[in-house]
Amino acid sequence: MKKYCLAVDLVDNDELIAEYENWHKPENAWPEIKKSIWDAGITNMEIYRVGNRMFMIMEVDDTFSFERKAAMDAANEKVQEWEQLMWKFQQSMPFAKNGEKWMLMNQIFALNAK
């Protein structure tokens, strides 16, 4: 198992943040999106928020690669529809390249129990 951590900012608007969180409740999650995540080799995904900054932890199996996930997403109309909807709520981080959303974070510390 491998783990990746990513971050993105939300538009700093309480109503939009509440709506974004509502879309991510289990009863509102699109089954096609969950399937596309699993099909890409992501075995667990958690998203956390503080203010308008979000942090995602992804655990993946050996079939996962960011390139494969991007290709699968580009070919999936429902994923494209979801991503377009999410841009209403998300915004690029100040140092992101144009159009870049979720950015891979570098681990700078780990404390492991013996």
Residue frames as qw, qx, qy, qz and C-alpha x, y, z in Angstrom:
[[0.000, 0.889, 0.459, 0.000, 0.00, 0.00, 0.00],
 [0.387, 0.144, 0.010, 0.911, 1.12, 3.50, -0.83],
 [0.091, -0.800, -0.497, 0.323, -0.25, 6.75, 0.56],
 [0.301, 0.358, 0.204, 0.860, -0.53, 10.18, -1.10],
 [0.112, -0.692, -0.469, 0.537, -1.59, 13.47, 0.46],
 [0.254, 0.430, 0.405, 0.766, -2.98, 16.33, -1.59],
 [0.061, -0.550, -0.418, 0.720, -4.34, 19.81, -0.89],
 [0.126, 0.488, 0.498, 0.706, -6.66, 22.29, -2.59],
 [0.057, 0.170, 0.361, -0.915, -8.45, 25.48, -1.57],
 [0.121, 0.658, 0.740, 0.063, -12.17, 26.12, -1.61],
 [0.018, 0.611, 0.181, 0.771, -13.69, 29.44, -2.56],
 [0.209, -0.098, -0.630, 0.741, -13.74, 31.30, 0.75],
 [0.451, -0.220, -0.170, -0.848, -17.52, 31.56, 1.03],
 [0.347, -0.116, 0.792, -0.489, -19.45, 29.91, 3.88],
 [0.761, 0.305, 0.218, -0.530, -22.48, 29.06, 1.72],
 [0.681, 0.517, -0.482, -0.190, -20.37, 27.47, -1.02],
 [0.082, 0.395, -0.873, 0.275, -18.31, 25.54, 1.52],
 [0.556, 0.029, 0.635, -0.535, -21.51, 24.19, 3.11],
 [0.801, 0.431, -0.039, -0.414, -22.81, 23.18, -0.33],
 [0.447, 0.542, -0.711, -0.010, -19.50, 21.50, -1.17],
 [0.171, -0.244, 0.871, -0.390, -19.60, 19.51, 2.06],
 [0.714, 0.205, 0.370, -0.558, -23.21, 18.54, 1.32],
 [0.724, 0.494, -0.386, -0.287, -22.14, 17.06, -2.05],
 [0.355, 0.433, -0.809, 0.180, -19.64, 14.88, -0.16],
 [0.607, -0.208, 0.553, -0.531, -22.10, 13.37, 2.32],
 [0.273, -0.081, 0.948, 0.140, -22.49, 9.61, 1.77],
 [0.442, 0.540, 0.683, -0.215, -26.11, 9.97, 0.67],
 [0.365, 0.858, 0.020, -0.361, -25.20, 12.59, -1.96],
 [0.268, -0.512, 0.690, 0.435, -22.06, 10.98, -3.39],
 [0.711, 0.453, -0.270, -0.465, -22.41, 9.97, -7.02],
 [0.903, -0.151, 0.402, 0.013, -21.97, 6.19, -7.34],
 [0.773, 0.589, 0.006, 0.234, -20.16, 6.67, -10.67],
 [0.089, 0.853, -0.401, 0.322, -17.56, 8.83, -8.94],
 [0.660, -0.507, 0.526, -0.174, -16.97, 6.32, -6.16],
 [0.937, 0.200, 0.276, 0.081, -16.63, 3.56, -8.79],
 [0.569, 0.757, -0.169, 0.273, -14.12, 5.61, -10.79],
 [0.240, -0.783, 0.507, -0.270, -12.04, 6.13, -7.63],
 [0.806, -0.262, 0.524, -0.089, -12.01, 2.41, -6.80],
 [0.869, 0.459, 0.157, 0.097, -11.39, 1.42, -10.44],
 [0.336, 0.852, -0.322, 0.239, -8.28, 3.64, -10.45],
 [0.728, 0.084, -0.554, 0.395, -6.76, 1.63, -7.60],
 [0.126, -0.451, 0.386, -0.795, -7.62, 3.98, -4.74],
 [0.484, -0.247, -0.836, 0.070, -8.55, 1.77, -1.81],
 [0.323, -0.697, -0.512, 0.384, -9.25, 4.49, 0.76],
 [0.220, 0.469, 0.115, 0.848, -9.78, 8.24, 0.53],
 [0.307, -0.711, -0.501, 0.387, -10.35, 10.79, 3.28],
 [0.223, 0.593, 0.117, 0.765, -10.83, 14.57, 2.93],
 [0.395, -0.592, -0.453, 0.537, -10.38, 17.04, 5.78],
 [0.181, 0.753, 0.217, 0.594, -11.03, 20.79, 5.85],
 [0.382, -0.564, -0.323, 0.657, -9.82, 23.73, 7.90],
 [0.099, 0.594, -0.069, -0.795, -11.07, 27.16, 6.85],
 [0.712, 0.584, -0.030, -0.389, -11.11, 27.00, 3.09],
 [0.204, 0.567, -0.788, -0.127, -8.14, 24.62, 2.76],
 [0.953, -0.052, 0.073, -0.291, -8.72, 20.92, 2.17],
 [0.095, -0.551, 0.829, 0.023, -6.40, 17.98, 2.68],
 [0.917, 0.132, -0.144, -0.347, -6.89, 14.56, 1.04],
 [0.343, -0.452, 0.823, 0.009, -5.30, 11.28, 2.06],
 [0.844, 0.302, -0.243, -0.372, -5.39, 8.53, -0.56],
 [0.527, -0.354, 0.771, 0.050, -4.30, 4.96, 0.01],
 [0.672, 0.513, -0.305, -0.438, -3.68, 3.13, -3.26],
 [0.912, -0.086, 0.392, 0.083, -2.87, -0.34, -4.50],
 [0.505, -0.315, 0.546, 0.590, -0.17, -1.34, -7.00],
 [0.433, 0.528, 0.618, 0.390, -2.39, -0.58, -10.02],
 [0.004, 0.947, 0.258, -0.193, -2.63, 3.15, -9.20],
 [0.483, -0.040, 0.144, 0.863, -0.76, 5.90, -11.00],
 [0.122, 0.627, 0.206, -0.742, -1.66, 9.56, -11.40],
 [0.143, 0.302, -0.594, -0.731, -1.24, 9.21, -15.17],
 [0.112, -0.236, -0.942, -0.211, -3.62, 6.24, -15.34],
 [0.010, 0.598, 0.642, -0.479, -6.17, 8.03, -13.13],
 [0.122, 0.541, -0.101, -0.826, -5.99, 11.16, -15.32],
 [0.165, 0.115, -0.773, -0.602, -6.52, 9.10, -18.49],
 [0.090, -0.397, -0.912, 0.042, -9.46, 7.23, -16.95],
 [0.037, 0.621, 0.427, -0.657, -11.02, 10.50, -15.75],
 [0.121, 0.404, -0.357, -0.833, -10.60, 12.16, -19.16],
 [0.226, -0.033, -0.848, -0.479, -12.50, 9.27, -20.78],
 [0.145, -0.451, -0.851, 0.226, -15.33, 9.27, -18.22],
 [0.072, -0.559, -0.327, -0.758, -18.13, 11.77, -18.97],
 [0.572, -0.719, -0.379, -0.109, -19.61, 11.49, -15.46],
 [0.653, -0.382, -0.134, 0.640, -16.23, 12.28, -13.86],
 [0.278, 0.234, 0.207, 0.908, -15.88, 15.28, -16.18],
 [0.311, -0.686, -0.406, -0.517, -19.35, 16.46, -15.16],
 [0.677, -0.633, -0.299, 0.226, -18.42, 16.07, -11.47],
 [0.578, -0.150, -0.005, 0.802, -15.12, 17.93, -11.91],
 [0.064, 0.470, 0.295, 0.830, -16.90, 20.80, -13.67],
 [0.501, -0.734, -0.373, -0.268, -19.40, 21.00, -10.80],
 [0.722, -0.488, -0.217, 0.441, -16.60, 20.96, -8.20],
 [0.435, 0.224, 0.061, 0.870, -14.83, 23.93, -9.86],
 [0.248, -0.765, -0.293, -0.517, -17.74, 26.03, -8.61],
 [0.685, -0.724, -0.076, -0.035, -16.43, 25.40, -5.09],
 [0.807, -0.277, 0.128, 0.505, -12.71, 24.80, -5.55],
 [0.279, 0.947, -0.158, -0.009, -10.01, 27.22, -6.50],
 [0.786, 0.331, -0.308, 0.421, -6.37, 26.78, -7.34],
 [0.618, -0.629, -0.132, 0.452, -3.90, 27.43, -4.58],
 [0.059, 0.949, -0.100, -0.292, -1.95, 30.69, -4.98],
 [0.189, -0.630, 0.670, 0.343, 1.20, 28.89, -6.21],
 [0.709, 0.227, 0.667, 0.029, -0.57, 26.39, -8.51],
 [0.149, -0.071, 0.618, 0.769, -0.13, 26.30, -12.26],
 [0.467, 0.133, -0.122, -0.865, -3.08, 27.49, -14.34],
 [0.777, -0.008, -0.393, -0.493, -5.97, 25.01, -14.01],
 [0.464, 0.124, -0.828, 0.290, -4.22, 22.90, -11.38],
 [0.634, -0.584, -0.116, -0.494, -6.43, 21.86, -8.47],
 [0.873, -0.478, 0.091, 0.010, -5.45, 19.10, -6.05],
 [0.342, 0.763, -0.516, 0.184, -1.71, 19.41, -5.47],
 [0.883, -0.090, -0.411, 0.208, 0.51, 16.61, -4.23],
 [0.368, -0.873, 0.247, -0.202, 2.07, 17.36, -0.85],
 [0.566, 0.416, -0.641, 0.310, 5.56, 16.36, 0.25],
 [0.782, -0.558, -0.274, 0.056, 5.92, 14.52, 3.52],
 [0.205, 0.745, -0.396, 0.497, 8.26, 16.41, 5.81],
 [0.228, -0.407, 0.722, -0.511, 7.88, 14.38, 9.03],
 [0.798, -0.158, -0.488, -0.316, 6.78, 10.94, 10.16],
 [0.290, -0.443, 0.706, -0.470, 6.68, 9.49, 13.67],
 [0.762, 0.006, -0.575, -0.296, 6.27, 5.74, 13.64],
 [0.724, -0.511, 0.340, -0.313, 5.63, 3.60, 16.70],
 [0.121, 0.480, -0.868, -0.033, 8.10, 0.80, 17.29]]
